[in-house]
Amino acid sequence: MAEDSKNGGFGLYVHWPFCEAKCPYCDFNSHVTRSIDQTVWANALAQEVRRVSELVPGRVLNSIFFGGGTPSLMAPETVRTVLEAARENWLWANDIEITLEANPRSVEMARFGGYADAGVNRVSLGVQALRADDLRRLGRLHDVDEARKAFEIARSVFGRVSFDLIYARQGQSLADWEAELTEALSLSVDHLSLYQLTIEKGTAFWDRAKAGKLRDLPSDDLAADMYDVTQELCAKAGLPAYEVSNHARPGAESRHNLIYWRYGDYAGVGPGAHGRLTVSGQKYATVAASAPGDWLARVKAGSGDTVFDAVSGGDQGGEYLMMGLRINEGVNRDRLYQMMGQHLDPDTIKGLMDLGLIWQTETALGVTPKGRLVLNSVIAELMPE
C-alpha cells in the first residue's frame, strides 16, 4: 500500500474556526468570539504545518485550502505565515491551487488584494442565496447586492472564483430555483457548488424542525426535481456536474476537493481538522482537537491532534469507495482491490447495473446520474460486509 500514497495527489487543509455569527443550518466546527489574536493563531497554525510536514517531508503539494468557519476573517499576514511554513518541507506543484473561503462582506472583501499578494489564487464565496428573504432565513449577514459586488471584486483579483448556493429552501418552488440558478449562471461563473439544504443534528434548524417551527420545506420529490433541473441547466450552460454537488467548466474543477474524492493524502491543520497521511507506507487518520482553546494548548504542548490512527486496508477501500463514487470518473477497480484484498460482489454489481444505477468498464466503476439520486443506498449495497 506504500505506493498508493502517490495516487490522488497531496493537499493541505487549514481550518479557521471563527465566524461573525453562527448560521442556523451549519454543523461545521465554527465559533463566535469577540476578539482574535491573529499573531497567536498565525504562529500556532504555522507550527502545526511544520510539525505535520516533518512527518511526510518532500511530498509534492498540489493544493492548499483555507476552510472554516470564515477564513476571510484571517488577516492576510496570517495567511502568508501559514503558506511560508508550508514551503519549508514540501515541494509546491507548479500549478498549485491555493483556495480561501470567503463571505461577501465588505470588511472581508477589503482583504482580497492582501490574500492574493500572500499567494491565494482561488476564492470560494459563501453566497448561499440570491434572494433577500432567504438570506435572512439562512442567517447570512450579507445582502444580494453585497454578494454580486463580492463576486465582481473577486473576479478582478483572482484567476479562479467559485461560489456556493443552497436549494430546497423553505417555501422555494421549482420555478423559483430555476430562475435563481439561471441568474447565477448568467454571472459568467466557472465553478458552482450547489447543495440541497439538509437539516443536521446539532444545528438551530434541527431544533426548530423538532419543535415544528421549520415549515414549508420542499418535499423529497420536489427536491429531486430541483436536483434534476440543476443538472440540466448547468450542463446547458457548460458547467456539467463533475461531482454530486459541484459543477465546473472543463479545467475549472476544484483540485483540492478532487484530492478528497480520489482518496489522496491530505494534511489537516487547525481546530477539528481531519487528515489522511501515509507515513512509512501506512495510511493514518488524523483528527485535531475541536475547541479552539484546547487546540491552542495542545499545539503549545507539541501537537494539536487527538487522533492518529492507522487505517486498515479494508477501511481504506471503504473510504475510497464512498468518496470515489461521488465523481464522474468513479473508482479504479485494481486500486480498490489492492486496498480491500477482495473484489466487489459481481452479483451485486450486475443487479445495480440492471437497475441503471452504476456503470463498469475493465478499469473503473462509477455511478450513473440516476444512481446519484440514491448514492448512499448504492454505496451501502456495494460495500463488502
C-alpha positions as CSV (number, residue, x, y, z in Angstrom):
1,M,0.0,0.0,0.0
2,A,3.0,2.3,0.2
3,E,2.7,3.2,-3.5
4,D,-0.9,4.2,-3.1
5,S,0.1,7.4,-1.5
6,K,1.1,8.6,-5.0
7,N,-2.5,8.3,-6.2
8,G,-5.0,11.1,-5.8
9,G,-2.5,13.9,-5.1
10,F,-1.5,15.6,-1.9
11,G,-3.1,18.6,-0.2
12,L,-3.1,20.7,2.9
13,Y,-6.4,21.8,4.7
14,V,-6.2,24.7,7.2
15,H,-9.2,25.2,9.4
16,W,-10.0,28.7,10.7
17,P,-12.7,28.1,13.4
18,F,-14.1,31.6,13.8
19,C,-17.3,33.3,12.4
20,E,-19.1,36.6,12.9
21,A,-22.3,34.7,13.6
22,K,-23.4,31.0,13.6
23,C,-25.6,30.2,10.7
24,P,-28.7,28.1,11.7
25,Y,-28.0,25.3,9.2
26,C,-24.3,25.0,9.8
27,D,-22.8,21.9,11.6
28,F,-19.2,22.8,10.9
29,N,-16.7,23.5,13.7
30,S,-17.2,27.2,14.0
31,H,-17.2,29.6,17.0
32,V,-18.2,33.2,17.5
33,T,-15.7,35.2,19.6
34,R,-15.2,38.9,20.3
35,S,-11.5,39.2,19.6
36,I,-8.9,37.1,17.9
37,D,-5.2,37.4,18.4
38,Q,-4.0,37.0,14.8
39,T,-0.4,36.6,15.8
40,V,-1.1,33.8,18.2
41,W,-3.2,32.0,15.7
42,A,-0.8,32.5,12.8
43,N,2.1,31.1,14.8
44,A,0.1,28.1,16.1
45,L,-1.2,27.2,12.6
46,A,2.3,27.6,11.1
47,Q,3.8,25.4,13.9
48,E,1.3,22.7,13.2
49,V,2.0,22.8,9.5
50,R,5.7,22.4,10.2
51,R,5.1,19.5,12.6
52,V,3.0,17.6,10.0
53,S,5.3,18.4,7.1
54,E,8.2,16.8,9.1
55,L,6.2,13.6,9.2
56,V,5.9,13.5,5.4
57,P,8.7,15.7,4.1
58,G,9.5,16.1,0.4
59,R,5.9,15.5,-0.8
60,V,4.7,17.5,-3.8
61,L,1.9,19.7,-2.5
62,N,-0.9,20.1,-5.1
63,S,-3.3,22.3,-3.2
64,I,-3.9,24.3,0.0
65,F,-7.4,25.0,1.2
66,F,-8.3,27.5,3.9
67,G,-11.8,26.5,5.2
68,G,-13.9,27.2,8.2
69,G,-15.5,28.9,9.9
70,T,-14.9,32.1,8.0
71,P,-11.3,32.1,6.7
72,S,-11.8,35.6,5.3
73,L,-11.7,36.8,8.9
74,M,-8.0,35.9,8.8
75,A,-5.5,38.8,8.3
76,P,-3.6,38.4,5.1
77,E,-0.4,38.2,7.2
78,T,-1.8,35.2,8.9
79,V,-2.4,33.5,5.6
80,R,1.1,34.4,4.5
81,T,2.7,33.0,7.6
82,V,0.9,29.7,7.1
83,L,1.9,29.5,3.4
84,E,5.5,30.2,4.3
85,A,5.5,27.3,6.7
86,A,4.1,25.0,4.0
87,R,7.1,25.8,1.8
88,E,9.7,24.6,4.3
89,N,9.4,20.8,3.9
90,W,7.1,20.3,0.9
91,L,7.7,20.9,-2.8
92,W,5.0,23.0,-4.4
93,A,3.5,21.9,-7.7
94,N,4.0,24.5,-10.4
95,D,0.2,24.8,-10.8
96,I,-0.6,24.7,-7.0
97,E,-4.1,25.7,-6.2
98,I,-4.5,27.8,-3.1
99,T,-8.1,28.4,-2.1
100,L,-9.6,30.5,0.6
101,E,-13.3,30.5,1.6
102,A,-14.8,34.0,1.9
103,N,-18.1,35.6,2.8
104,P,-19.5,38.5,0.7
105,R,-19.0,41.1,3.4
106,S,-17.3,44.4,2.7
107,V,-14.9,44.1,5.6
108,E,-13.7,40.8,4.2
109,M,-13.6,41.9,0.5
110,A,-11.2,44.6,1.5
111,R,-8.7,41.9,2.3
112,F,-8.8,40.2,-1.2
113,G,-5.8,42.0,-2.5
114,G,-3.8,41.0,0.6
115,Y,-4.7,37.4,0.2
116,A,-3.7,37.4,-3.5
117,D,-0.3,39.0,-2.5
118,A,0.1,36.3,0.1
119,G,-0.3,33.6,-2.6
120,V,-4.0,32.7,-2.7
121,N,-5.1,32.2,-6.3
122,R,-8.7,30.9,-5.9
123,V,-11.6,32.1,-3.8
124,S,-14.8,30.2,-2.9
125,L,-17.6,32.6,-1.9
126,G,-20.3,31.6,0.5
127,V,-23.2,33.3,-1.3
128,Q,-25.8,30.6,-0.4
129,A,-28.8,32.5,-1.9
130,L,-29.6,35.3,-4.4
131,R,-32.9,36.2,-2.7
132,A,-33.0,38.6,0.3
133,D,-35.7,36.8,2.3
134,D,-33.8,33.5,2.0
135,L,-30.5,35.1,3.1
136,R,-32.2,36.4,6.2
137,R,-33.7,32.9,6.9
138,L,-30.3,31.3,6.4
139,G,-28.8,33.7,8.9
140,R,-26.4,35.3,6.4
141,L,-25.1,38.7,7.2
142,H,-24.7,39.9,3.6
143,D,-27.4,41.0,1.2
144,V,-27.8,40.2,-2.5
145,D,-26.0,43.4,-3.7
146,E,-23.0,42.6,-1.5
147,A,-22.9,39.1,-2.9
148,R,-22.9,40.4,-6.5
149,K,-20.3,43.0,-5.7
150,A,-18.1,40.5,-3.9
151,F,-18.2,38.2,-7.0
152,E,-17.2,41.1,-9.2
153,I,-14.3,42.1,-7.0
154,A,-13.1,38.5,-6.6
155,R,-13.1,38.0,-10.3
156,S,-11.0,41.1,-10.7
157,V,-8.4,39.9,-8.1
158,F,-8.3,36.1,-8.5
159,G,-7.9,33.9,-11.6
160,R,-10.4,31.4,-10.3
161,V,-13.6,32.1,-8.3
162,S,-16.4,29.7,-7.2
163,F,-19.5,30.3,-5.1
164,D,-22.0,28.2,-3.2
165,L,-25.8,28.2,-3.4
166,I,-28.2,26.2,-1.3
167,Y,-31.5,25.0,-2.8
168,A,-34.6,23.2,-1.5
169,R,-35.1,26.1,0.9
170,Q,-38.2,27.0,2.8
171,G,-41.1,27.9,0.5
172,Q,-38.9,27.5,-2.6
173,S,-40.7,26.3,-5.7
174,L,-39.2,24.6,-8.7
175,A,-39.7,27.7,-10.8
176,D,-38.1,29.8,-8.0
177,W,-34.9,27.7,-8.1
178,E,-34.8,27.5,-11.9
179,A,-34.9,31.4,-12.0
180,E,-32.3,31.8,-9.3
181,L,-29.9,29.3,-10.8
182,T,-30.3,30.8,-14.3
183,E,-29.4,34.1,-12.7
184,A,-26.3,32.6,-11.1
185,L,-25.2,31.0,-14.3
186,S,-25.5,34.4,-16.1
187,L,-22.7,35.8,-14.0
188,S,-20.1,34.0,-16.1
189,V,-19.1,31.8,-13.2
190,D,-16.8,28.9,-14.0
191,H,-17.4,26.8,-10.8
192,L,-20.6,26.4,-8.7
193,S,-21.2,24.3,-5.6
194,L,-24.9,23.6,-5.4
195,Y,-26.1,21.9,-2.2
196,Q,-29.5,20.8,-1.1
197,L,-30.5,22.1,2.3
198,T,-30.1,19.4,4.8
199,I,-31.2,19.7,8.5
200,E,-28.3,18.5,10.5
201,K,-28.4,17.4,14.1
202,G,-26.9,19.9,16.5
203,T,-27.9,23.0,14.4
204,A,-30.5,25.6,15.2
205,F,-32.5,24.4,12.2
206,W,-32.6,20.9,13.7
207,D,-34.1,22.3,16.9
208,R,-36.6,24.3,15.0
209,A,-37.6,21.3,12.9
210,K,-38.1,19.2,16.0
211,A,-40.3,21.9,17.5
212,G,-42.4,22.1,14.3
213,K,-41.2,25.6,13.6
214,L,-39.3,24.9,10.4
215,R,-42.1,24.9,7.9
216,D,-42.6,24.8,4.1
217,L,-39.5,22.7,3.3
218,P,-39.8,21.1,-0.1
219,S,-40.9,17.5,-0.3
220,D,-38.4,14.8,-1.2
221,D,-40.0,14.6,-4.7
222,L,-39.7,18.4,-5.2
223,A,-36.1,18.4,-4.0
224,A,-35.3,15.6,-6.5
225,D,-36.9,17.7,-9.3
226,M,-34.7,20.6,-8.2
227,Y,-31.7,18.3,-8.5
228,D,-32.7,17.3,-12.0
229,V,-33.2,20.9,-13.1
230,T,-29.8,21.7,-11.6
231,Q,-28.1,19.1,-13.8
232,E,-30.0,20.2,-16.9
233,L,-29.3,24.0,-16.6
234,C,-25.7,23.6,-15.5
235,A,-24.9,21.2,-18.4
236,K,-26.6,23.5,-20.9
237,A,-24.5,26.4,-19.6
238,G,-21.3,24.5,-20.0
239,L,-20.8,23.6,-16.3
240,P,-21.6,19.9,-16.1
241,A,-21.5,18.1,-12.8
242,Y,-18.2,16.5,-12.1
243,E,-19.3,15.5,-8.6
244,V,-22.7,15.2,-6.9
245,S,-22.9,18.8,-5.8
246,N,-20.2,20.5,-7.9
247,H,-20.3,21.9,-11.4
248,A,-17.5,23.4,-13.4
249,R,-16.3,24.4,-16.9
250,P,-13.7,21.9,-18.1
251,G,-10.4,22.6,-16.3
252,A,-12.0,24.7,-13.5
253,E,-12.7,21.8,-11.2
254,S,-11.6,22.2,-7.5
255,R,-8.3,20.4,-7.5
256,H,-8.3,20.3,-3.7
257,N,-11.7,18.6,-3.4
258,L,-10.6,16.1,-6.1
259,I,-7.8,15.0,-3.8
260,Y,-10.5,14.0,-1.3
261,W,-12.7,12.3,-3.9
262,R,-9.7,10.5,-5.4
263,Y,-8.7,9.4,-1.9
264,G,-5.3,11.2,-2.0
265,D,-3.3,12.2,1.1
266,Y,-4.1,15.4,2.9
267,A,-2.8,17.1,6.0
268,G,-5.4,18.6,8.3
269,V,-4.4,21.5,10.5
270,G,-6.5,23.7,12.8
271,P,-9.3,23.0,15.3
272,G,-11.4,20.0,14.3
273,A,-9.4,19.4,11.0
274,H,-9.2,15.8,9.7
275,G,-6.4,14.4,7.6
276,R,-5.2,11.2,5.9
277,L,-1.4,10.8,5.8
278,T,0.7,7.9,4.5
279,V,3.8,7.6,6.8
280,S,6.3,4.8,6.1
281,G,3.8,3.0,3.9
282,Q,0.9,3.1,6.4
283,K,-2.1,5.4,6.0
284,Y,-3.2,7.2,9.2
285,A,-6.4,9.1,10.0
286,T,-5.8,12.3,12.0
287,V,-8.2,14.5,13.9
288,A,-7.4,17.7,15.7
289,A,-8.9,18.9,18.9
290,S,-12.2,20.8,18.1
291,A,-12.3,23.6,20.8
292,P,-10.0,26.5,19.8
293,G,-8.6,26.9,23.3
294,D,-7.9,23.2,23.7
295,W,-6.3,23.1,20.3
296,L,-4.0,26.0,21.1
297,A,-3.0,24.4,24.4
298,R,-2.2,21.1,22.6
299,V,-0.2,22.8,19.9
300,K,1.8,24.5,22.6
301,A,2.4,21.1,24.2
302,G,3.6,19.6,20.9
303,S,0.6,18.5,18.7
304,G,-2.9,19.7,18.0
305,D,-4.1,16.2,17.1
306,T,-6.2,14.0,19.3
307,V,-6.3,11.1,16.8
308,F,-3.5,9.5,14.9
309,D,-4.9,6.0,14.0
310,A,-3.7,3.5,11.4
311,V,-6.4,2.8,8.7
312,S,-6.7,-0.8,7.7
313,G,-6.7,-1.8,4.0
314,G,-10.4,-2.7,4.2
315,D,-11.3,0.6,5.8
316,Q,-9.3,2.4,3.1
317,G,-11.2,0.6,0.4
318,G,-14.5,1.6,2.0
319,E,-13.5,5.2,2.2
320,Y,-12.2,5.2,-1.3
321,L,-15.5,3.7,-2.5
322,M,-17.6,6.3,-0.6
323,M,-15.5,9.2,-1.9
324,G,-14.7,8.0,-5.4
325,L,-18.3,7.2,-6.4
326,R,-19.2,10.9,-5.9
327,I,-17.2,11.9,-9.1
328,N,-17.8,11.1,-12.7
329,E,-14.6,9.1,-13.2
330,G,-15.6,6.7,-10.4
331,V,-13.1,4.4,-8.7
332,N,-10.2,2.4,-10.2
333,R,-11.1,-1.3,-9.8
334,D,-7.5,-2.5,-9.4
335,R,-6.7,0.1,-6.8
336,L,-9.9,-0.8,-4.9
337,Y,-8.9,-4.4,-4.9
338,Q,-5.4,-3.6,-3.7
339,M,-6.9,-1.9,-0.7
340,M,-9.7,-4.3,0.1
341,G,-7.9,-7.6,-0.8
342,Q,-11.2,-8.7,-2.5
343,H,-13.4,-7.9,-5.4
344,L,-16.8,-6.4,-5.1
345,D,-19.6,-8.9,-5.3
346,P,-20.3,-9.5,-9.1
347,D,-24.0,-10.3,-8.5
348,T,-24.5,-7.0,-6.6
349,I,-22.7,-5.2,-9.4
350,K,-24.9,-6.9,-12.1
351,G,-28.1,-6.1,-10.1
352,L,-27.2,-2.4,-9.8
353,M,-26.2,-2.2,-13.5
354,D,-29.5,-3.8,-14.5
355,L,-31.3,-1.1,-12.5
356,G,-29.3,1.6,-14.4
357,L,-27.6,2.8,-11.2
358,I,-23.9,2.1,-11.9
359,W,-21.6,1.5,-14.8
360,Q,-18.5,-0.6,-15.2
361,T,-15.5,-0.8,-17.5
362,E,-12.4,-3.0,-17.4
363,T,-10.6,-0.5,-15.2
364,A,-13.3,1.6,-13.4
365,L,-16.7,1.5,-11.7
366,G,-18.9,4.5,-11.3
367,V,-22.5,5.7,-10.6
368,T,-24.9,6.9,-13.3
369,P,-26.9,10.2,-13.0
370,K,-29.8,8.0,-11.9
371,G,-27.7,6.3,-9.3
372,R,-26.6,9.7,-7.8
373,L,-30.1,10.3,-6.6
374,V,-29.8,7.2,-4.3
375,L,-26.0,7.3,-3.9
376,N,-25.9,6.3,-0.2
377,S,-28.0,3.2,-1.0
378,V,-25.8,2.2,-3.9
379,I,-22.7,2.6,-1.7
380,A,-24.3,0.5,1.1
381,E,-25.2,-2.2,-1.4
382,L,-21.6,-2.4,-2.9
383,M,-19.8,-2.2,0.5
384,P,-18.4,-5.6,1.5
385,E,-19.5,-6.8,4.9
